[in-house]
Amino acid sequence: MSNEIGNGFNFDKDFVLKTCLILNDFPEIAFKVDNFNKKNMLSIEKNWEDVSNALYLAITLASSLGYNRDTLTSNIALIPIAYYLLKIGLPDNFSQSSKYLNDRKQIQKWLICSLLKKVFSGQPDNVLRPLRQVIANSDSSFPIEDIVEHFKGDVKSLIFSDDEIENLFYYQYGKAYTFSTLALLYPSLDFRNRFHVDHIFPKSLFTKKKLIKKGVPESKIEFYLGNFNYLANLQLLEGTPNLEKSSTDFKEWLYDTFPNKNERKDYMEKHYIPDIDLDLTNFDNFITEREKLMSQKYKQILKLF
């Protein structure tokens, strides 16, 4: 049933069993037969309703943050969230209530950073054990700062170097990590609305024939074709505006949609659009300047630790 939440997920039996080991506070969490002995199975059965509710709430939260089977690059990342939700009493309105807004923001930031840093790759148990301990010892909201501090200097650190931030720009349209990378830039979006990863300058324009017809010099064609699908030409846009935008020239769409200068400025600031000539013939400059704006924001967000 949990696989049908939102736009769908891919959770299997092994994931559920691993969740049971963590949420039942068993000291041994390795996925092996010895850990599913009679005593442990009785405990799992006894606590199953709470564990399943915690998992359901964690998956519902992930869905409300815009995730699905294509963008949640590690299912295991939801287990510490489920553990936290169990610890605070399984509030059934956690994904919606304003009471938990700050908590949700902290969880979202931790989830995105964990996914982008791939902290659950390799041997996830070495991350899950200390995470469980940090969360168990916390007496306030989701303890993102304590988690960051615990793993500081470790190979599973959540702290991004300048090089790692610059490497974010290599993510492309349609790739699993691209949503997380963009979501960092939109911390106030309500992802319960359906958002699309959208090409700012429409991808339909990026053929050699169309670019030349639009007046792009042949000397720039290689750059255009090599960059239109990467992060600096992508944004998160609500489904309806994205369908309306479609293959329309970006500058034309922008001025038609936001004829009011102040509204246009708000849109540009929200989506990190540089205040330059937005004609297609200036796409190379657009990419350079937008990368600067996005990089500044990434450093502001990811260097707060």
N, C-alpha and C positions, 0 to 999 in steps of 0.2 A: 504493500500500500504506500509506503514512504517513497517509493520510486515514482509515484504518480503526482507527488506534490509539485506545484508550480509547473515549470516546463519539463519536468522529469529528471530523474537521477539514475545512477547505476550502482545500487548497493547490493552486495551479495551476503550469503550466510556467514562467511568468514569475517566480514566487517561487523556484523551484529555480534558475533561471538567475542571478537576483540573488544568491542564496546562493553560487553558484559564483564569481561575481566577487569577493565579499568574502573567502571562505575560501581562495581561491587567492592572496590578497594582491596582486591587480592594482592598480596605482596609480589607474587609471581605473575607476570602478564604475558610471558612468551606464549606463542600460539603452538602449544604441544599437548598431547593427550593427557599427560600427568596433571595439567592444570584444570582439566575437566573431570576431576574425581567426584565421587559421590557427594562429599561434603560441599564442594564448590557448586555442583549442579543443584543441590537443594537450596543453597543461598541464591543462586541465579533465579530459580523458580519462585522463591519467596519475594524477591525484589523486582521481578520481571515487569510488573505494571509501571513502577517508577522509572526503571531503566528505559523501557519502550517510550514512555511519555517524554523523558529527557531527550531521547534521540529524535522523536517526532518534532519537538520544539526546536532543536538545533537545526534540523533539515528545513523546517518552516522558516527559521530565521535566515538561513543561507539563501533560500528562494527569494525572500523579501529583499535581500541584498543583491539580487540580480543573478544569482548563480544557478546553474543547471548541470546536466551530465557533461556538457561540452566545455564548460568553463571552470568547474570545480576540479582542479587538477590533482587533488589528493583528498579522497573521501575521509582519510584518517584525521585530517585537520578538524573535522567536526566533533571528534570524540572529546577533546578538552572542553569544547563549548558545551557539549551535553553534560559533562561532569560539572561544569560551573553552574549550569541551569538546575541540575539536581541539587547542588549545594545550597542554592538560594531559594529552594522550595518549589521549583517547577511552576513559575508564574505563567498561566496560560495566555496572558495578553502581552508577553514579553516583546513580541515582534511589532506591536502596535502602540502600546501605551507610552505617553510622553514621560511617564515616571522612569522609564528605562532608556530614554534617548541617549544619555551619555554612555551608559553601559554598551548599547548597541554600536555606538561610534568606536568605542575602544575595541570591541570584539571585531568589528569590520576591519579596522586598521591592522590588528594582529593577524587576522585571517589573510588579508591581502599580502602582508609582508611575509608571512609564513609560506604562502603559496609561491610567491615570486622568488624567495630565497631557497625554495625546495627543501625545507628543513626536515620533511618527513620521508625524503628519499633515503635509500640505503638501509639503515637500521632504525626504524621509527620508534622502537621500544626505548632506545636511549634518549629520545626526546619526550616520549609520553610519560615515562616515570617521573622525571623532575618537574614536568609541567603539572602533573597531578599534585605533586607535593606543594608547589608554589601556590596553586589555586586553593588547595586545602588549607594552607596556612594564612591565606588572605582573609582579612575581616572587613573589606570594603567592596568596591565595585570590581569589575573584571581587572585583574592585576597586571596590566600590560607592562607597566614600568618595572615591576618585580621580575617578570618573565624576561624582559630585555636584559636586566641587570644580571640575572642568573646565567644567561648564555653568553654574556659579553666575553669576547676573546676566544670563544669556542668556535668550532667549524660550523655549528648550527646557529651562530649569532644572527640576530635580526637587524643588525646595523649595516647600512649600505655604504660602500665606499663610492668615491666619485666615479670610478670606472664602472662599477655595477649600475649606477644611475644612468650613465651614458649608454650602457649596453641595453637598457630598456628600449631604446629607440630602434633596436633591431627586430622587435616584435612586429609581425605583419597581420594584415587583415585575415580573419579566418583561423588564426592560431589560438590554441587553448589559453595561453597566458595573456593575450592581448586585452581581454576584458578586465582582468585584475589590474593591469598596468594603467588602463584608462580610468578605472573606478577610483583610483587614488586621487585623481584630479577633480573628482566631483563628490566631495564628502557630504554635501548637503542634499544630494538628489534623493528623491523617494523612489527607490528601485522597485517598489511594488507596482509602479507603472512599467510597462514594457519598454525597454530601451534597446536600440540597435547600435551596433558599431557601424558608423557611417563614414564614407569617404567624403571629406570636405570638398575637394575638387573631384567631381564624379569620375569613377573609374572608366565609364563608357567613353570618355573623351581621350583616354590614353592609348591611342593607336597612332602610329607614325603618320598615317594619312590624315587623320582628324587634327592632330597637333599642327601639322604644316598648314592645313587649311585655316586654322585659327591664328596663324601668323607666328608660330613658335619657330625660331631659327633652328636649322638642322643641327647646329653645334650643341644645342641644348637637349635634343631629343633623347639621347642616351640617359642623361640625368633624370629626365621626366619619367621615362619608362622604368628606370631603376628605383624610383623613390615613391611613386604614387600609392603603393600598397603598404607602406611602412607607417609607423606610429604617428609621425609628424603630420600626416595627412588624414588622421582618423580622429573621430570624436564620438561621444555618446549622445544620441539624439532619440527623442521619443518616437515611437513607431509611426504615428500619424504624420508629424512633420517630416520624418525621413521619407515616407512614401510620397509626400507632396514635393519634396526636394528632388528626389529621383535623379534624373540625368541632367537637370538644369544647370547651366553655368553658374558657379558659386557666387560670383559678384552680382550677377543678375538676380539670383534667388535671394541673396542677402538684402539687397535694396528694395526688392518687391515685397518681401516678407516683413521687413522692418524699415518702412519709409521714414519713421520718426527717428531722428538722429540719436536721441537718448536711449531709445529701445535698442537700436542697432549697436550702440556702444556697450550696453548691458550684455547683449548676446556675445559680442566679441570678447569681452572680459571673461565671461563665464566659460567660454570655449577656447580661451588662450589664442585668439586670432590677432596677429600683429597689425598695428595701424599703419599699413603700407598699401601700395597699389595692389589690389586683389585680382587683377586681370590674369588670365591663364598664362600670358607671356612672361609673367613675373613669378611663376610657380617656384623656380629655383630659390629666389630670394625669400619667398614665403616659407619654404621648408626650413631654411637657415634661421630665420627670425622666430618662427614658432617653436623650433627646438630650444632656442634660448629661453623663451617664456616658460615652456614646460619644464625644462631642466631646473630653472630657478624654483619652481613650485615643488618639484620632486625633492630638491635639496632642503627646502623649507619643511616639508612634511617628514622626510626620512632622516633628517639630522636632529630631530627634536629629542631623540633618545640620549 
